[in-house]
Amino acid sequence: QFSQDEKEFGESEESQDSQDSQDSEDLEEAGNVEVNFEEIPAYAHLPPLDPWRKVRRELIKAVNLSRQEEAVGLETVYIDWLATEGCHDYTKLVLEDEEDEDQLLKMLSDSKAVGEMKVCTALTLLEEDVSEPKHLVEPFLDAHGLLMELNREMILDEGNTHVGIGLGVRDMRLCLVYAFSSKKVEVTAIQKAEACIEVKGEVTASEFGVYVGRLVDSSMKEIAIVGPSEMSYEPDSKEFTIKIPTNTEIEYDDEGYGKNFLEVYIRANPDTIPYGKSSDSKVSIKHVELAERRRLEHYPDPRHQYEEAKLEERKALLEEQKRNYEEDLKKKEEEEAAKRQETREQQRRELMEQEKLRKVENEVPQSANTSHRQKDSSVEQQPSAPKSPEQESQQQSDDSLKSESEEEEVFYGNQKQDLIDSILQNQEIQRSLKQENQEMEKRIVAIRKNLGNIQDKSSEDSMTMHKYLNTLANVHQVKQKMNELTETYENWAQVYQENIKEKQERCNEIQQYLKDFKKEVAKQAEYSRTGKPIPQRVVDSWEESESQRESELQQVRINNITLKSKLVKLENEGKTKEELAEGLHLIDYEQLKIEKQTLNDKIEERNEELHKLRKKIETTVQMLTHTKEKLKFITAEKKVLKERRDKKAKKLETGRNQLNTLK
């Protein structure tokens, strides 16, 4: 009976495992459900769907999940769609080994994305050639894990609110690019309403409020603009709604992008902004800050919502099927358990009855047994004597008792044999589990040794990596200083330009006053001989000749200033050459050129070595990630096997106790 129970338990466990694997396959199939929107008339006017939408959806979930797990209180990060376009184009350069950060910044600028970007890139290898994006979710999530290892501080920066996600695959290689930025506005919905474009969003910075909404074309030419009078704002939820009156439809280009752009401008002190109140003043974008720019597209895409609804419906159906299966399986197990319990109760009753018979036999007097034996021997010695009816009945009772005792011995012998077989079988299973456990422990030891080797190899490259990080830090400091100096010089230039503009306006006013004064004097002037007033045409000719002389004089002064500057520059160059000529000769210049070329070659070699080391680090981190996952899987498998072993040992102990009880 124990062997039968164990067999049924194993069969139910195997069926449960097969059902779990089937459920996981069904859920994966549900996630890859494709809907043919071309056959749905309501979506016929929309462009083709982005094939990377599902991968990008899982990556933004992974980014927010990583931020929530690593730190508490971090804000949700949204997708920056214009930055995503630039990052997507940049992945093509990375996959062609033409990685250049300046080129990326140029692409982001060409995409018209708003805000300062912080970029990180991951380049990994694929284990197999995969062409369809829907099968690349797991590899891209692995690349996200690599970026978390290399750029943890950037991804977990509390100032990040938006991220552009670039995806690319080529020649068994995979590229993932993140471009993080900080913005004060997130647009959550764009829809075409009656005679207007309705925009909904949320302000992420409480000290600012939305002030201007504007539609522009690809050349940044204004199509429509509205102010606070066409807006509504909820201070508690920080949500806003903009209605831009226009007959412009939401149009798409050949690549599936929106032709026009939406711009949202903000300003400080949102409490003073008159939302929903009509005003005659003209709306302008001066003295306000551009917070967000994105393409004018249906957002969120209704097809994405349709896909998600279908996915949720499919998942709910699978969950219901799984729940029904589990309920049926539970009922079946309960019925089987009830049958086993009933069988055991019946066996227990039979054993009780046999025990009662055994007690009755033991109560028979020993003398009666002796007399029976003597009678039997006397009967055997006198075979020819006839038997009485009492003797025949006694003989029949003895035969029945003897047959019952033989049946008892056969039953107990079979019961004992079954228990012995079950014990041997469980011992064999225990030995196999111990052997598997030893093999797993050996594999874990080997994996730990490999991890140790990887750490040793990485320690060899630590010095180079340290130098590389120091160089990057120095470059970052230099860039920061350069940006500060540029900003300072721009401020100075702006101040100087304002001063020049003021002085120019003052000069123009004085010149105009002088001209007016001369004109008044000329009107009152007379000829000294005749006393007649001077004609107006003569005055006009004098004014024209005077203006020509002034323009010529101004041009000559400008040329004089230019020539003086050139003279000073040439004099400085001559002095510099004279100073260098005292200590250097032509051969020295040639030697300096040779040294410069040598140093440039060394710099190129170091850059190549640096590039190789970066690739090596990426590969090592990827191997380490896969090894950690494998170790985690083996540990879980070991735990399951250990639980099974404990169950078998417990069942074996129960069988032994029952065997001892029966003995």
Buried (B, 14 or more C-beta within 10 A) or exposed (E): EBEEBBEBBEEBEEEEEEBEEBBEEBBEEBBEEEBEBEEEEEBEEBBEBBEBBBBBBBBBEBBBEBBEEEEEEBBEBBBBBBBBBBBBBBBEBBBEEEBEEEBBBEBBEEBBBBBEBBBBBBBBEBEEEBEEBBEBBEBBBBBBBBBBBBBEEBBBBEEBBBBBBBBBBEEEBBBBBBBBBBBBBBBEEBBBEEEBBBBBBBBBBEEBBBBBBBBBEEEEEEBBBBBBBBBBBEEEEBBBBBBBEBEBEBEBEEEEBBBBBBBBBBBEEBEEBEBEEEEEEEBEBEEBBBBBBBBBBBBEBBBBEBBEEBBEEBBEEBEEEBEEBEEEBEEEEEEBEEEBEEEEEEEEEEBEEBEEEEEEEEEEEEEEEEEBEEBEEEEEEEEEEEEEEEEEEBBEEEEEBEEBEEEBEEEBEEBEEBBEEBBEBBEEBBEEBEEBBEEBEEBBEEBEEEBEEBEEEBEEBEEBBEEBEEEEEEEEEEEEEEEEEEEEEEEEEEEEEEEEEEEEEEEEEEEEEEBEEBEEEBEEEEEEEEEEEBEEEEBEEEBEEEEEEEEEEEEEEEEEEEEEEEEEEEEEEEEEEEEEEEEEEEEEEEEEEEEEEEEEEEEEEEEEEBEEBBEBBBBBBBEBBEBEEEBEEBEEEBEEBEEBBEEBBEBBEEBEEBBEEEE
